[in-house]
Amino acid sequence: MINNKIIKVSLIIITILIVFSLMALLFFYILRGRQNHVAVFLNNGMVYFGKLSTFPRLKLVNPVYFQIDQNGNPSLQKFNDAFWQPKGVIYLNKNSVAFIAPLKNTSPVINFINQQSFPPAFWGQPQAQPQPQQPLPSQQPPVQSQIPSQPQIIQENIVE
């Protein structure tokens, strides 16, 4: 009788532990999948974009960095595309981070991270304006010449 009670209590405790463990794993899995994109500004002036993870260490997944070329043109570069071929993670030193800013889901940086493309006016460049369609030569009205056949002399009376 006592053995049956001990077995039942042990099974209940083990079941509760398994359920809580599964719930914790599911919770962390959901949180990990819901990482938001952020901009990380470092003390040295560098700016990195990516998905931030804080546990167990501060890191950016699929990072992108901002740079300005010699002509002053801004651009974004994927960290993995650097010539030394790093993996897609940057581990950050908390003491080097000036601040972290979350990005809106509509940010063109997120679009670049996901698809490597920008909208035409990403860096303040004017968007191409649609050109009005020119009628075909057969549809154009005949052009009337505005050049007189004989030169006209215009005389002005100048009053002093």
C-alpha positions as CSV (number, residue, x, y, z in Angstrom):
1,M,0.0,0.0,0.0
2,I,2.8,2.5,0.9
3,N,4.7,1.5,-2.2
4,N,1.7,2.3,-4.4
5,K,1.3,5.8,-2.8
6,I,5.0,6.5,-3.3
7,I,4.9,5.4,-6.9
8,K,1.8,7.5,-7.6
9,V,3.3,10.6,-5.9
10,S,6.6,10.1,-7.8
11,L,4.7,9.7,-11.1
12,I,2.7,12.9,-10.4
13,I,5.9,14.8,-9.5
14,I,7.7,13.5,-12.6
15,T,4.7,14.4,-14.8
16,I,4.6,17.9,-13.4
17,L,8.3,18.4,-13.9
18,I,8.0,17.2,-17.5
19,V,5.1,19.5,-18.3
20,F,6.8,22.5,-16.8
21,S,10.0,21.7,-18.7
22,L,8.1,21.5,-21.9
23,M,6.3,24.7,-21.2
24,A,9.6,26.5,-20.4
25,L,11.2,25.2,-23.6
26,L,8.2,26.3,-25.7
27,F,8.2,29.7,-24.0
28,F,11.9,30.2,-24.8
29,Y,11.4,28.9,-28.3
30,I,8.5,31.4,-28.9
31,L,10.6,34.3,-27.5
32,R,13.6,33.4,-29.6
33,G,11.4,33.3,-32.7
34,R,10.0,36.7,-31.9
35,Q,13.2,38.6,-31.7
36,N,12.9,42.1,-33.1
37,H,15.4,43.9,-35.2
38,V,17.4,46.5,-33.5
39,A,20.1,49.1,-34.2
40,V,23.1,48.8,-31.9
41,F,25.2,51.9,-31.5
42,L,28.7,51.2,-30.1
43,N,30.9,53.6,-28.2
44,N,33.4,53.7,-31.2
45,G,30.7,55.1,-33.6
46,M,29.9,51.8,-35.4
47,V,26.3,51.0,-36.0
48,Y,25.1,47.4,-36.4
49,F,21.6,46.1,-37.2
50,G,20.2,42.7,-36.6
51,K,18.2,40.4,-34.3
52,L,19.2,40.9,-30.7
53,S,19.6,38.0,-28.3
54,T,20.5,38.7,-24.7
55,F,20.7,35.2,-23.2
56,P,23.2,33.8,-22.4
57,R,25.3,36.6,-24.0
58,L,24.5,39.8,-25.8
59,K,24.7,39.0,-29.5
60,L,23.3,40.1,-32.9
61,V,22.2,37.4,-35.4
62,N,22.5,38.1,-39.1
63,P,24.2,41.5,-38.5
64,V,24.4,44.3,-41.0
65,Y,26.7,47.3,-40.5
66,F,26.5,50.9,-41.8
67,Q,29.4,52.5,-43.6
68,I,30.2,55.5,-45.7
69,D,32.5,55.1,-48.7
70,Q,35.2,57.5,-49.8
71,N,32.8,59.6,-51.8
72,G,30.5,60.1,-48.8
73,N,27.8,57.6,-50.0
74,P,26.2,55.6,-47.2
75,S,25.7,51.8,-47.6
76,L,24.8,48.8,-45.6
77,Q,26.9,45.6,-45.7
78,K,26.1,42.2,-44.5
79,F,28.6,41.2,-41.8
80,N,28.8,37.6,-43.3
81,D,30.0,39.1,-46.6
82,A,33.2,40.6,-45.1
83,F,36.4,39.4,-46.8
84,W,37.4,37.3,-43.7
85,Q,34.1,35.4,-44.0
86,P,32.7,35.5,-40.4
87,K,29.7,33.5,-39.2
88,G,26.4,35.3,-39.0
89,V,26.7,36.3,-35.3
90,I,28.4,39.1,-33.5
91,Y,28.9,38.8,-29.7
92,L,28.8,42.2,-28.1
93,N,30.6,43.5,-25.1
94,K,27.9,45.2,-23.0
95,N,30.4,47.9,-21.9
96,S,31.0,48.9,-25.6
97,V,27.3,49.4,-26.3
98,A,26.2,53.1,-26.2
99,F,22.5,52.3,-26.8
100,I,20.1,50.0,-28.5
101,A,17.1,51.2,-30.6
102,P,14.4,48.9,-31.8
103,L,13.5,49.1,-35.5
104,K,9.9,49.3,-36.9
105,N,8.8,46.4,-39.0
106,T,8.5,48.8,-41.9
107,S,12.2,49.8,-41.7
108,P,14.1,49.5,-45.1
109,V,17.0,48.0,-43.1
110,I,14.9,45.0,-42.2
111,N,14.0,44.7,-45.9
112,F,17.7,44.7,-46.7
113,I,18.4,42.1,-44.1
114,N,15.7,39.8,-45.4
115,Q,15.9,40.4,-49.1
116,Q,19.0,42.5,-49.8
117,S,17.1,45.3,-51.5
118,F,16.1,48.8,-50.8
119,P,13.2,51.0,-52.0
120,P,14.4,53.6,-54.6
121,A,14.4,56.5,-52.1
122,F,16.2,54.7,-49.3
123,W,19.1,57.1,-48.9
124,G,17.1,60.2,-49.8
125,Q,17.6,59.7,-53.5
126,P,14.7,61.0,-55.6
127,Q,12.4,58.3,-56.9
128,A,12.2,58.0,-60.6
129,Q,9.2,60.0,-61.8
130,P,7.0,58.3,-64.4
131,Q,7.6,59.9,-67.8
132,P,4.5,61.1,-69.7
133,Q,4.0,58.9,-72.7
134,Q,4.9,60.5,-76.0
135,P,2.4,59.9,-78.8
136,L,3.7,57.8,-81.6
137,P,4.8,59.8,-84.7
138,S,1.7,58.8,-86.6
139,Q,-0.4,60.2,-83.7
140,Q,1.3,63.5,-83.4
141,P,-0.4,66.6,-84.9
142,P,1.5,68.3,-87.7
143,V,3.9,70.9,-86.4
144,Q,3.2,74.4,-87.6
145,S,6.3,76.4,-88.3
146,Q,6.6,79.6,-86.2
147,I,9.4,80.9,-88.3
148,P,8.2,83.6,-90.6
149,S,9.0,83.1,-94.3
150,Q,10.4,86.6,-94.5
151,P,12.2,88.4,-91.7
152,Q,10.1,91.1,-90.0
153,I,11.8,94.4,-89.0
154,I,10.5,95.8,-85.9
155,Q,11.0,99.5,-85.4
156,E,10.6,101.1,-82.0
157,N,10.1,104.7,-81.3
158,I,12.6,105.6,-78.6
159,V,11.6,108.7,-76.7
160,E,14.3,110.6,-74.9
